[in-house]
C-alpha cells in the first residue's frame, strides 16, 4: 500500500445481533471479518461495491463503548483509514494541529492511533497500519458471525459517509490535508473526498452554524429500500438512499 485508503465506517450498538435484521436483512451485507478485541467485539459486513460497515458491541462491565453508548446512545462511532506507515501519518496530523490519542504500535500486524472528535470535525478518526505476518505465524481464528436473516436481498452499495463542517477550510485541512483525500465539488455544493482504491467517500456539507459531525450513511440500490426517516431505532445512525 502506497497511499491512504478509506477502510470502513463503524457503528456502536449494545448488541451486534440486533443490528442484523437491517444490515443483512434490508441492506444485504455479507459477513467479512470480526471477533472480540479487548473491551469490545466487532463484526464487519461488506456490500456491493466493496464498502464496509463495522458494528461494535461492548464487552465486560466498563470501557469506552459503554461510555459512548451511555452518553450518546447507538450511532456512528468512527471511520478508519489505512495508512502506509503510522508514524508519518501521525506526524502529518500533529503538524496540522491535531493531538494524537491512543497511539499503539506494539503489534506490527495492527498499529493504530486516533484523532479525537473534538478536533476531528465531530467524529473519531482511526489511523491504522499493518505489516504482513511473518511466515509460519499462527493464523487468525475463523470468525463465526451471529446468524442473520435467511435469504438476504442483493447487497446495496455503501457510497460513503455524509458529514458536516463549519468551514470549507476545516474540511480541507482534515480530509485532504491530514488524510490525503482527493477533493472535488459536489452537485449540491458539498465537498466530496475520495481515495483511489477505496470504494467509499466522505462528503461534507458546509454550515457555519451547524454542529459538526456525521449526518448519514449514503447508500445506493437498484431496488426499493425500507429506510427510516431519521435515525435507525437500533443502529442510531441515519441512512439515505440515492
C-alpha positions in Angstrom: 0.0 0.0 0.0 1.5 3.3 -1.1 -1.3 5.8 -0.1 -4.1 6.3 2.4 -7.3 4.2 2.0 -10.7 4.8 3.5 -11.4 1.4 5.0 -14.7 1.3 6.9 -17.5 3.1 8.8 -18.0 1.8 12.4 -21.3 2.0 14.3 -21.7 1.2 18.0 -24.7 -0.7 19.3 -25.5 -2.6 22.6 -25.8 -5.9 20.7 -24.5 -6.8 17.2 -27.2 -9.4 16.7 -29.9 -6.7 17.0 -28.4 -4.8 14.0 -28.5 -7.8 11.6 -32.2 -7.5 10.5 -31.3 -4.2 8.9 -27.6 -4.7 8.0 -28.2 -8.1 6.5 -32.0 -8.4 6.0 -32.5 -5.0 4.5 -29.1 -3.9 3.1 -27.9 -7.3 2.1 -24.5 -7.1 3.8 -22.2 -10.2 3.6 -20.1 -11.1 6.7 -16.4 -10.4 6.2 -14.4 -10.3 9.4 -14.8 -9.9 13.1 -14.3 -11.2 16.6 -13.5 -10.0 20.2 -10.9 -7.3 20.7 -10.3 -6.3 24.3 -13.1 -4.2 25.6 -15.4 -4.8 22.6 -16.3 -7.2 19.9 -16.8 -6.2 16.2 -18.2 -7.6 13.0 -17.7 -6.3 9.5 -20.2 -6.6 6.6 -19.3 -6.0 3.0 -21.5 -4.6 0.3 -21.8 -4.5 -3.4 -19.0 -2.0 -4.2 -16.7 -3.4 -1.5 -17.8 -0.8 1.1 -17.7 -2.0 4.7 -19.9 -1.3 7.7 -18.4 -2.3 11.1 -20.7 -3.0 14.0 -19.3 -2.7 17.5 -20.6 -4.2 20.7 -19.1 -3.5 24.2 -17.7 -6.4 26.3 -17.2 -6.5 30.0 -18.6 -4.2 32.7 -17.0 -1.0 31.5 -15.0 0.6 28.7 -15.0 3.3 26.0 -18.0 1.8 24.2 -20.0 1.5 27.4 -19.4 5.2 28.0 -20.1 6.1 24.4 -23.5 4.3 24.5 -24.4 5.7 27.9 -23.6 9.3 26.8 -24.8 9.3 23.2 -26.7 6.1 22.5 -26.1 3.9 19.5 -24.7 5.6 16.4 -21.7 6.2 14.2 -18.6 5.9 16.3 -15.6 6.2 13.9 -14.1 6.0 10.5 -11.0 4.0 9.8 -8.2 4.9 7.3 -5.4 2.6 6.4 -2.1 4.4 6.1 1.2 3.1 4.6 3.0 3.9 7.9 1.6 5.1 11.2 4.3 7.5 12.3 4.3 9.7 9.2 0.5 9.9 9.3 0.6 10.9 13.0 3.4 13.5 12.3 1.2 15.0 9.5 -1.8 15.2 11.9 0.3 16.8 14.6 1.8 19.3 12.2 -1.8 20.4 11.3 -2.6 21.0 15.0 -4.2 17.7 15.9 -3.5 15.8 19.2 -2.9 12.1 18.7 -4.6 9.8 21.2 -4.5 6.1 21.7 -1.2 5.6 19.8 -0.2 1.9 19.9 2.4 0.4 17.6 3.3 -2.5 19.8 1.8 -5.1 17.4 3.3 -4.8 13.9 0.2 -6.6 12.4 -2.1 -3.8 13.7 -0.8 -0.4 14.7 -3.3 2.4 15.4 -3.7 5.9 16.6 -6.8 8.2 16.8 -7.9 11.8 16.2 -10.3 12.9 18.9 -13.8 14.0 17.7 -13.4 17.4 19.4 -10.7 18.2 16.9 -11.7 15.9 14.0 -15.0 17.5 12.9 -17.1 15.6 15.4 -16.0 12.0 14.7 -13.3 9.7 15.9 -10.8 9.0 13.1 -8.8 5.9 13.4 -5.4 5.7 11.6 -4.3 2.1 11.1 -1.2 0.5 9.6 -0.1 -3.2 9.4 2.8 -5.3 8.3 2.4 -8.8 6.8 2.5 -11.6 9.4 5.8 -13.4 9.4 5.9 -16.8 7.6 4.8 -19.6 9.9 2.8 -17.2 12.2 -0.3 -18.6 13.8 -3.3 -17.9 11.5 -6.2 -15.8 12.8 -9.1 -17.8 14.1 -12.0 -18.0 11.6 -14.9 -15.7 12.6 -18.4 -17.1 13.2 -20.7 -14.2 12.8 -24.1 -14.0 14.6 -26.8 -15.6 12.4 -28.5 -13.1 10.2 -31.8 -13.3 8.4 -32.1 -16.2 5.9 -32.1 -15.4 2.2 -30.9 -11.8 2.4 -31.6 -9.4 -0.6 -28.9 -8.3 -3.1 -26.4 -6.1 -1.3 -26.7 -2.3 -1.6 -23.8 0.0 -2.4 -22.4 1.9 0.6 -21.4 5.1 -1.1 -19.9 6.7 2.0 -20.5 9.0 4.9 -22.1 12.4 4.8 -20.5 14.9 7.3 -21.0 18.5 8.3 -18.2 21.1 8.9 -18.4 24.7 9.9 -16.0 25.8 7.1 -14.5 24.7 3.9 -11.0 25.2 5.3 -11.6 22.9 8.2 -12.9 20.1 5.9 -10.0 20.5 3.6 -7.4 20.5 6.4 -8.7 17.2 7.7 -9.8 15.1 4.8 -7.5 16.4 2.1 -4.5 17.6 4.2 -4.1 15.0 7.0 -5.9 12.1 5.3 -4.7 13.0 1.7 -8.1 12.6 0.0 -8.8 13.9 -3.5 -11.3 16.8 -3.3 -14.0 17.9 -5.7 -17.2 20.0 -5.5 -20.4 18.0 -5.3 -23.6 18.8 -7.3 -25.2 20.3 -4.1 -22.3 22.5 -3.1 -20.8 19.9 -0.7 -17.2 18.9 -0.8 -16.6 15.3 -1.8 -13.4 13.5 -0.8 -12.3 10.2 -2.4 -9.3 7.9 -2.0 -8.1 6.0 -5.1 -8.5 2.3 -4.4 -11.2 2.9 -1.8 -14.9 2.2 -2.7 -16.3 4.8 -0.3 -16.1 8.5 0.0 -16.6 11.3 2.6 -18.9 14.1 1.5 -19.1 17.3 3.6 -21.8 20.0 3.7 -20.6 23.4 5.0 -22.8 25.0 7.6 -21.1 27.7 9.8 -23.9 27.5 12.4 -24.5 23.7 12.5 -23.0 21.1 14.7 -20.0 19.3 13.1 -20.2 15.5 12.8 -21.7 12.7 10.8 -25.1 13.2 9.2 -25.9 9.9 7.5 -24.6 6.9 5.7 -25.0 7.3 1.9 -26.5 4.2 0.1 -27.4 3.4 -3.5 -29.6 0.5 -4.6 -31.3 -0.8 -7.7 -34.2 -1.9 -5.6 -36.6 -0.1 -3.1 -35.2 0.2 0.4 -37.2 0.5 3.6 -35.1 3.2 5.3 -36.2 5.0 8.5 -37.0 8.7 8.0 -34.5 9.6 10.7 -32.1 7.7 12.9 -32.4 3.9 12.8 -34.1 2.8 16.0 -31.4 0.1 16.7 -28.3 1.5 14.9 -28.8 5.1 15.9 -27.5 6.3 12.5 -29.4 7.8 9.7 -29.3 6.2 6.2 -30.0 7.9 2.9 -30.5 6.1 -0.4 -29.8 7.8 -3.7 
